Amino acid sequence: MTLKITSIVALTLLLTACGEEKEDLKAQKAPVVTVDVVEIKAGEVLRSIAIPGSVIPNEQVDIYSEVSGRIQRIAFKEGQSVAKGTILIQVDSDILKAQKAQLMVEQELAQKDEARKKSLYQSKGISLQDYEVAQSALADSKAKLDLLNVQISKATIRAPFSGKIGLRHVSEGAFISSSTLITSIVQENPVKIEFSVPEKYARNVKIGQVIQFKTDGDSKSYTGKVYAFEPRIDEGTRMMTVRASLPNPGGLIAGSFVSINYDMGKEENAFMVPTESIIPILKGQKVFVVRNGLVEEVPVEIGIRTPDKVQVIGNLKEGDQVLISGLLAVRPGAPVKTKLAGK
């Protein structure tokens, strides 16, 4: 029995040794993959990103009446350009003017009463309290008249700024209230371009930076300058809103979609690699780097993009060789032969 067990153990050891020998032979016979690589070098690159945006007017407001009443006169035409202060709508104010006439009579009586009681008070004919009642009545009359003058002035609706009138939503004779939309006015020169940049670029946004953009369906290129941006990142989108402005040459319409090329200055000591070297992974991107003849996996973040290259940020140093071919045929730790791209 002992002899039988000894034989089994010996046979097992022999088979194991043979298997390991076969694996060693197989490893020795496996060909070493030759891969194309690029040697990364730190350099200067223009920090430019492509993002969408919209044209918005310099000023825009919907016109409502602050007083209720019937429209006596509409003094504008749809699409008309108007100057600041131009009369747009005249609301009927006849009742208000009648109330004003009544108040003016009451104020005149209050002034006479106050003057008479002042004289009586000075001659000690009445008490101070009686004189103060007359003063209060006069002040109240003046306040009511001032309020009525304001209401009468608001019956005349004027353009709040120079611009172009939109479509009309009311007619002469219509009764309007403070919730009735009359029209809109837009100031379209200059115009603004509004867009959002990702959080990782937010610290690079500066006043005075130049943007180049094109409108949908138009090959003409326009240039604007950044003049303002939000001081915080939107927590929902992780983006920061930026605005640029430019004189309107006449072809830019508020609300239009634009494709923007945003020049954010220069990036110093940037590592740029071909786009095909980037490997998407679950939590970002990675590249394969050859060090000492072996493949290493390096997680990276993506920075500036150009038509054929992309900036990589990670545990990389100048002189590292990044794989641009054979990405599916290698694995970390595998030995490879390298061939510099273009040679």
Order of alpha helices (4+ residues) and beta strands (2+ residues): alpha-beta-beta-beta-beta-beta-alpha-alpha-beta-beta-beta-beta-beta-beta-beta-beta-beta-beta-beta-beta-beta-beta
